[in-house]
């Protein structure tokens, strides 16, 4: 245990004579419910205040969630829940005792009492007792210690084995699964996602002044929120808002409203920055909100009439998509044409000069090989991510889903997506989370999973994000299903975010694949 933990408990560091005394063992004592427990010092790494956690679906009910402890992902377990005691909110006295058996885990206790030296003669077996705690979870009793007549020694190894029965088996496979996970699961799905790309446009759509526009998804590097602070660029043209810092690089920001001479509007929570690329340069385009990822058949796309294409902002729009029988028009913006504008080139040159002064030894080139591009969506307050190559499209949830008799229990219904039947599953239900009422913020994320096209309802799609590969690590293995479906995590320590990365190929159970394939047909 760290010296800080000892100081917090008001204890001095153990002296050499304590360490050398072979007939004395050190224990940490703590309370949980109305009982006093002890754990031998050896597996205790440290004692910390109860941290904020990210909830993990498909995990054992005793797991509170995952926390970030100095850059490492730490599972946090409720000891009250594990021992069958009544629930109680944590308070200033609550602590997490970090114990390393198989993998470090933090156990939330009501209060840590002290660190005590115990003569082995004071430790007795548990054969003669019964009571509120299962004696199988105890390794002994300490009598007359720390002002208590009896303190129970909790066997955390058996507790972990009982609550996380598959942990030991999973631990043996950790290296192999971790190596496979770090290679990324998007590659297998990307070929499927690209099927039919010759006959379709793959677009990210967004609104600007109640008009809908889109950019080809291959030109979109990521989609991020508008920062609180934007640095002004001196003498820049009016529609250049300034620059922001994105992963230690400067990114020029352009207001599409100003470029298209549309009414001004301040950015709000819905506003987003679509980061687009051409060669080694990047520009952030500020839009009112991002709608969907669309797959549009080329037969529904018309080239902008040549007369309009030569006029002002129309030169940036190359195509018009007619959707919903022509009721919905989406203007496709050419990033190549955008970058030809003198104001954009001026902003890029200004930023590059500033960047060169800040990073004189670095070259400007695409660092895409060091990042993984993921679509980030929310379920409640938790954030999840999927490889962008695995996402076929993202669409709104229609007002009515058609229910199909004898469909798998997870299927909410089906929708007509451009003439094809698409089965739709509520991802909350798939992950064992509480369902919520339908709302305008929800979206359907469409995947092609082992040849079966399926949509999953999420609470909201937040952004498209480039995640540094060094920030991605194997998730703690907490159950068999969690270890396959949520095998990786992106630990973004500087942003104080943890993204649980979903392996799309495991979203469908084998038992459901055949039924859903029949519904597709």
Secondary structure in CASP SS format (residue, H / E / C, confidence):
PFRMAT SS
TARGET T0000
AUTHOR 0000-0000-0000
METHOD secondary structure of the structure
MODEL  1
X C 1.00
X C 1.00
X H 1.00
X H 1.00
X H 1.00
X H 1.00
X H 1.00
X H 1.00
X C 1.00
X C 1.00
X C 1.00
X C 1.00
X C 1.00
X C 1.00
X C 1.00
X H 1.00
X H 1.00
X H 1.00
X H 1.00
X H 1.00
X C 1.00
X C 1.00
X C 1.00
X E 1.00
X E 1.00
X E 1.00
X E 1.00
X E 1.00
X E 1.00
X E 1.00
X E 1.00
X E 1.00
X C 1.00
X C 1.00
X E 1.00
X E 1.00
X E 1.00
X E 1.00
X E 1.00
X E 1.00
X H 1.00
X H 1.00
X H 1.00
X E 1.00
X E 1.00
X E 1.00
X E 1.00
X E 1.00
X E 1.00
X C 1.00
X C 1.00
X C 1.00
X C 1.00
X E 1.00
X C 1.00
X C 1.00
X C 1.00
X C 1.00
X C 1.00
X C 1.00
X C 1.00
X C 1.00
X E 1.00
X E 1.00
X E 1.00
X E 1.00
X E 1.00
X E 1.00
X E 1.00
X C 1.00
X C 1.00
X E 1.00
X E 1.00
X E 1.00
X E 1.00
X E 1.00
X E 1.00
X E 1.00
X H 1.00
X H 1.00
X H 1.00
X H 1.00
X C 1.00
X C 1.00
X C 1.00
X C 1.00
X C 1.00
X C 1.00
X C 1.00
X C 1.00
X C 1.00
X C 1.00
X C 1.00
X C 1.00
X E 1.00
X E 1.00
X E 1.00
X E 1.00
X E 1.00
X E 1.00
X C 1.00
X C 1.00
X C 1.00
X E 1.00
X E 1.00
X E 1.00
X E 1.00
X E 1.00
X E 1.00
X C 1.00
X E 1.00
X E 1.00
X E 1.00
X E 1.00
X E 1.00
X E 1.00
X E 1.00
X E 1.00
X E 1.00
X H 1.00
X H 1.00
X H 1.00
X E 1.00
X E 1.00
X C 1.00
X C 1.00
X C 1.00
X C 1.00
X C 1.00
X C 1.00
X C 1.00
X C 1.00
X C 1.00
X C 1.00
X H 1.00
X H 1.00
X H 1.00
X E 1.00
X E 1.00
X E 1.00
X E 1.00
X E 1.00
X E 1.00
X E 1.00
X E 1.00
X C 1.00
X C 1.00
X E 1.00
X E 1.00
X E 1.00
X E 1.00
X E 1.00
X E 1.00
X E 1.00
X C 1.00
X H 1.00
X H 1.00
X H 1.00
X H 1.00
X H 1.00
X H 1.00
X H 1.00
X H 1.00
X C 1.00
X C 1.00
X C 1.00
X H 1.00
X H 1.00
X H 1.00
X H 1.00
X H 1.00
X H 1.00
X C 1.00
X H 1.00
X H 1.00
X H 1.00
X H 1.00
X H 1.00
X H 1.00
X H 1.00
X H 1.00
X H 1.00
X C 1.00
X C 1.00
X C 1.00
X H 1.00
X H 1.00
X H 1.00
X H 1.00
X H 1.00
X H 1.00
X H 1.00
X H 1.00
X C 1.00
X C 1.00
X C 1.00
X H 1.00
X H 1.00
X H 1.00
X E 1.00
X E 1.00
X E 1.00
X E 1.00
X E 1.00
X E 1.00
X E 1.00
X E 1.00
X E 1.00
X C 1.00
X C 1.00
X E 1.00
X E 1.00
X E 1.00
X E 1.00
X E 1.00
X E 1.00
X H 1.00
X H 1.00
X H 1.00
X E 1.00
X E 1.00
X E 1.00
X E 1.00
X E 1.00
X E 1.00
X C 1.00
X C 1.00
X C 1.00
X C 1.00
X C 1.00
X E 1.00
X C 1.00
X C 1.00
X C 1.00
X C 1.00
X C 1.00
X C 1.00
X C 1.00
X C 1.00
X E 1.00
X E 1.00
X E 1.00
X E 1.00
X E 1.00
X E 1.00
X E 1.00
X C 1.00
X C 1.00
X E 1.00
X E 1.00
X E 1.00
X E 1.00
X E 1.00
X E 1.00
X E 1.00
X H 1.00
X H 1.00
X H 1.00
X H 1.00
X C 1.00
X C 1.00
X C 1.00
X C 1.00
X C 1.00
X C 1.00
X C 1.00
X C 1.00
X C 1.00
X C 1.00
X C 1.00
X C 1.00
X E 1.00
X E 1.00
X E 1.00
X E 1.00
X E 1.00
X E 1.00
X E 1.00
X C 1.00
X C 1.00
X E 1.00
X E 1.00
X E 1.00
X E 1.00
X E 1.00
X E 1.00
X E 1.00
X C 1.00
X E 1.00
X E 1.00
X E 1.00
X E 1.00
X E 1.00
X E 1.00
X E 1.00
X E 1.00
X E 1.00
X H 1.00
X H 1.00
X H 1.00
X E 1.00
X E 1.00
X E 1.00
X C 1.00
X C 1.00
X H 1.00
X H 1.00
X H 1.00
X H 1.00
X C 1.00
X C 1.00
X H 1.00
X H 1.00
X H 1.00
X H 1.00
X H 1.00
X E 1.00
X E 1.00
X E 1.00
X E 1.00
X E 1.00
X E 1.00
X E 1.00
X H 1.00
X H 1.00
X H 1.00
X C 1.00
X E 1.00
X E 1.00
X E 1.00
X E 1.00
X E 1.00
X E 1.00
X C 1.00
X H 1.00
X H 1.00
X H 1.00
X H 1.00
X H 1.00
X C 1.00
X C 1.00
X H 1.00
X H 1.00
X H 1.00
X H 1.00
X H 1.00
X H 1.00
X H 1.00
X H 1.00
X H 1.00
X H 1.00
X H 1.00
X H 1.00
X H 1.00
X H 1.00
X H 1.00
X H 1.00
X H 1.00
X C 1.00
X C 1.00
X C 1.00
X C 1.00
X C 1.00
X C 1.00
X C 1.00
X C 1.00
X C 1.00
X H 1.00
X H 1.00
X H 1.00
X E 1.00
X E 1.00
X E 1.00
X E 1.00
X E 1.00
X E 1.00
X E 1.00
X E 1.00
X E 1.00
X C 1.00
X C 1.00
X E 1.00
X E 1.00
X E 1.00
X E 1.00
X E 1.00
X E 1.00
X H 1.00
X H 1.00
X H 1.00
X E 1.00
X E 1.00
X E 1.00
X E 1.00
X E 1.00
X E 1.00
X C 1.00
X C 1.00
X C 1.00
X C 1.00
X C 1.00
X E 1.00
X C 1.00
X C 1.00
X C 1.00
X C 1.00
X C 1.00
X C 1.00
X C 1.00
X C 1.00
X E 1.00
X E 1.00
X E 1.00
X E 1.00
X E 1.00
X E 1.00
X E 1.00
X C 1.00
X C 1.00
X E 1.00
X E 1.00
X E 1.00
X E 1.00
X E 1.00
X E 1.00
X E 1.00
X H 1.00
X H 1.00
X H 1.00
X H 1.00
X C 1.00
X C 1.00
X C 1.00
X C 1.00
X C 1.00
X C 1.00
X C 1.00
X C 1.00
X C 1.00
X C 1.00
X C 1.00
X C 1.00
X E 1.00
X E 1.00
X E 1.00
X E 1.00
X E 1.00
X E 1.00
X E 1.00
X C 1.00
X C 1.00
X E 1.00
X E 1.00
X E 1.00
X E 1.00
X E 1.00
X E 1.00
X E 1.00
X C 1.00
X E 1.00
X E 1.00
X E 1.00
X E 1.00
X E 1.00
X E 1.00
X E 1.00
X E 1.00
X E 1.00
X H 1.00
X H 1.00
X H 1.00
X E 1.00
X E 1.00
X E 1.00
X C 1.00
X C 1.00
X C 1.00
X C 1.00
X C 1.00
X H 1.00
X H 1.00
X H 1.00
X H 1.00
X H 1.00
X H 1.00
X C 1.00
X C 1.00
X E 1.00
X E 1.00
X E 1.00
X E 1.00
X E 1.00
X C 1.00
X C 1.00
X C 1.00
X C 1.00
X E 1.00
X E 1.00
X E 1.00
X E 1.00
X E 1.00
X C 1.00
X C 1.00
X H 1.00
X H 1.00
X H 1.00
X C 1.00
X C 1.00
X C 1.00
X H 1.00
X H 1.00
X H 1.00
X H 1.00
X H 1.00
X H 1.00
X H 1.00
X H 1.00
X H 1.00
X H 1.00
X H 1.00
X C 1.00
END
